[in-house]
Amino acid sequence: MRPDSSRPDPEAHLRADRVSVERARRIVLKVGTSTLTGGKAVVDPRRITALAEDVAAAVRQRREVIVVTSGAIVTGAGLLGQRRPVGGLSHKQALAAVGQPLLMQRYAAAFESLGLRVGQVLLTQRDFANRRQYVNARRTLEALLGMGIVPIVNENDTVSIDEIQIGDNDTLSALVASLVGADLLVILSDVEGLMTDDPRRHREARLIPQVTRIDASVLRAARRSQTAQGVGGMATKITAARIATEAGITTIITGGDRPGPLVRLLEGERDGTVFLPEPRPRSSRRRWLALGIPARGTLVIDDGA
């Protein structure tokens, strides 16, 4: 039996699909490693070209699109002849330092062929935790959008450590969507959406087309519905959906292998899993307080304790 939180609700589905999706003006599109590589060991330039064409089609519809991308580490590994990233944190940071420029070069070339320019934005948790940096990051992204430039966002893997690390780009995409007040967050995956089970192991696994509330039953489904590559699989995508929907942002997890996944959604085709937004989202400052400041503290015990 399908959990109540994911039971189709015709009226809610109409509201989400016809209003939140088709009328979305500002969109954050998250592209994971598996989408860029197609399950292989290196980024496929043809997939970046296809992604750029999809985004360009949305821009021609007078929409603003911010791309949150993974792929720097695997690009660096491929450039250095490594079949897959290995080693500790510092080694992966070195791979990111090598791979990020080439990844951006490929994005720039793909978008330039379509008459669009891109701008690189690298962020860490600190940019969301510090109010001044948070506001400045938002202004920078809005300035890029105002100039007709497509922002390409990634975590600054080269300098990220535990204290300032976001950890995965699913979460980063939700933080960026909240930061800029996006209307829609689309997370591309190597699976069709949130499934009742892992489709690679269970043929009877079914797509959950809509989630009205993220609860324990949805989290259990996420643990069963895995993705092939990336840091956190489906669980981090559900975390991202929770962050975004609490900010009032409709979120869709959908397969990235189909042609033009973004424009298909914007033109009314219903692929993937739609997560409906909270009806009363938090204000911008409350979102920052809830999401931007990591929990931290110290315990001091003196001699008299």
Secondary structure, 3 states (H helix, E strand, C coil): CCCHHHCCCHHHHHHHHHHHHCCCCEEEEEECHHHHHCCCCCCCHHHHHHHHHHHHHHHHCCCEEEEEECCHHHHHHHHCCCCCCCCCHHHHHHHHHHHHHHHHHHHHHHHHCCCCCEEEEEECHHHHHCHHHHHHHHHHHHHHHHCCCEEEEEECCCCCCHHHCCCCHHHHHHHHHHHHCCCEEEEEECCCCCECCCCCCCCCCCECCEECCCCHHHHHHHHHCCCCCCCCHHHHHHHHHHHHHHCCCEEEEEECCCCCHHHHHHCCCCCCEEECCCCCCCCHHHHHHHHCCCCCCCCCCCCCC
